[in-house]
Amino acid sequence: MTSGEIAAHRPLGAGDWRLPYKGTAGMVSLIIAEAAVFTIFVVAYLFYVGKSLSGPTPREVLEVPVFFTICLLSSSLTVHLAAKSLERDARAAFLGLWLGTIALGGAFLYGTAMEWRRLIDEHGLTISTNLFGTTYYSLVGLHAFHVVVGLALMILVALFAAAGRVGEEHSARVGTLALYWHFVDAVWVVVFTVVYVIGR
């Protein structure tokens, strides 16, 4: 038996495999569960689109939020770079990029709020107006709720970072939160496609 064959058949040693970080494993489990919930809401939206007996309809009132979508998707880059900066213990760079992520996420949330205000004030579209209103506010509102949760957690991290209490030793935890934020961004791509492309 050659040395290569011996190496292929030897038992795995302690250094060959490690359990994944428990925070990451927990976050992946949460993301899978949340993805299932979003799937239900997306299917409901697609099932009821075009079935409202009265107006307004999506084509009449929805405006595509291109700028705010760019803000949210750009925040995936900044949160990734922030997490990588913390791994190198570049605390100033981490805080700057982290605050940039918060700003971009806040801009997106502001855009959602302004859209809802316009729909309610100018078009009278509420969650109880018709099937479109019910499914639209439920789906977009569910996503907005997840954005709010992500921003609240990131603001908390930023406060600790500004006080000098976040360092390289916390990079795994920060990475877990960044993973959640990537999920929020990925879900928006689906919601955007369903509501503003297919649904119109």
N, C-alpha and C positions, 0 to 999 in steps of 0.2 A: 504494500500500500504506500502510495507516495505521500509526501508531507502535505500536499494540497488536499488529498483525500482525508487524511487524518484531521486536518483543520476543519474540513467540512462536516465531519462526523462528531467532533468533540462537543460536549454539553456547553450551553451558554454560560459564560462566567458572569460574575457580579457586575463587571464593567461593560457588558455588551448591551444591556437593556435596563432602562429605568422606568419606573412608573411616571406617567405624565403628571405635571403640576396639578394638584387637586382643584385649584381655582379654575384652571383652563378646562378640566374635565367637567366641572360643575356648570361652567358657562356654556360649553358645547351642549350639554343636556338641556339647559334652559333655552338655548337657541332652537334646538330641535322642537321642543314643545311650543315655543312661540311661533315658529314657522308653520306648525300645524294649525294654530289659531288663525294666523293671517291667511292661510290657504282657504279656510272656511269662509272668511269675509270676502276674499277675492272671488271665490266661486259664487257666493250670494250676489255680489255686485254684477258679475257677468250674466248670471241667470235672470236678474230683474231689469237689466239695462234695456231701455226701449219699451218697457211694459207699463210705464206710468200712464194713467188715464187722463191726467191733466198736466199742464206745464208748471214751471219751465223745464225744458229739456237740457241735457248736457251741452248740446251744440249751441243752444241759445245763450247760455250763461257762463260756461267755463272758458277761462283764458289760460293758456299753457304757461306755467311758471318756470320759464327757462332759466332766468337769472338765479332764482332761489334754489333751483335744482342744481345748478353749477356750484353754488355755495356749499350745499350739503355734500355733494360728491367730492368736492375739493377737500372737505374736512377729513375724508378718509386718508388722504395723503398727509395732511398735517399731523393727524393723530398717530399715523405710522412712524413718521419722522421723529415725533416727540418720544414715542416709546423707544426707538432706536437710540436717541440721544441719552435717555436715562440709563440705558444699558452701558453706555460709555461713561456714565456719571457726569455728563455735560449738563449740569443742572440749569444753568441760565438758558441754554438752547431749548432744553425740555420745557421750561416754564413758558418761554415765548411761543413755541409751537403749540403747546397745550392751550394757552390763552387764545391763539389764533383759531384753534379748533372750536373752542367755545363761542368765539365771535361768529364764525361761519354757521355753526349750528343755531345760534341765536337769530341770525339773519334769516335762516330758513323758517324758523318758528314764527318770526315776525311776518314773513310773507304769507304763511298759512293763515295767521290771524287776520291779516288784511284781506285775504281772499274771502274768508268767511264773513267778515264785516260787509264786504261788497255784495256778496250773494244774499245776505239777509236784508240789508238796507235798500239795495237797488232792485233786487229781483224777488224779494219775499220768499226766498228758498230757505226753509228750516228743515229740521229732521223729521217733522210731521207733515210737510207740504205734500209730498208724493213718494213713490217708491224710490225715485232717483235721490231725493233729499235724504231719505232714511239710509240707503246703502252708501251714499257718498260720505255723509258725515260720520257714519260708523267706521268705514274703512280708513278714510283720511284721519279721522279723530283717533283711531287706534294707533296709527303710526305717529301722530303728533304726541300722544301720551308717552310713547317709547322715547321720542326725542327729548321730552321734558325730563324723564327719568335719567337719561344719559347725561343731559346737561347738568342736572342737579348733582350727580355723582362727580362729574368732571370739575365743577365749581368747588366742591369739597376738596378734591385732590389739589386744585390750584391754590386754595387757601393754605393747606398744609405745606405745599411746595414753596409758597411765598414766605412761609415762616421757617424755611430751611429744614423741614422735617421729612422730605421725600428725597431719597437717594437711590443709588444703584441697587441696594438691597431690596428695594420695593419694585424693581422693574417687572417682575413676574406678575404682581398684582395690577400694575398699570397696564401691562400687556393684555391681561384678562378684560379690563375695562375697554381697552382699544378694540378687542375682538367683538364686544357687544356693539360698539359704535359702527364697526364695519357691517355688522348684521343690520343695524338700523338703516344704513346707507343702501345696502343691497335690497332690502325690502322696499325702499322708496323707488328703486328702479322698476320693480314689479308693479307697485301702485301707480306710478307715473304712466307706465305702458298701458295698464288696464283702464285707468280713469281718463287720461288725456289723449291717448292714441286710439285704442280699441273702442272705448266707450263713447267716443264722440262721433 
